[in-house]
Amino acid sequence: MTGLDIVLVFAVILFARLGMRLVSKYIKMKKEDEGEKKRLD
């Protein structure tokens, strides 16, 4: 069971890191889109 726990913890950490990366990319893209809209006005 301990081996499975280690694998699960490792998978959770990897998914958390991937999620953080996707969220930060999304926020950056959103900010850039807002900047473009302001420039067009």
DAKA-V999142 format. One record per run of one state. SS is the DSSP state (alpha for helix, beta for strand, coil for the rest). FROM is the first residue (numbers start at 1). LEN is the number of residues. If there is no record, write none. Layout:
BEGIN
ss->SS from->FROM len->LEN
ss->SS from->FROM len->LEN
END
This chain:
BEGIN
ss->coil from->1 len->1
ss->alpha from->2 len->39
ss->coil from->41 len->1
END
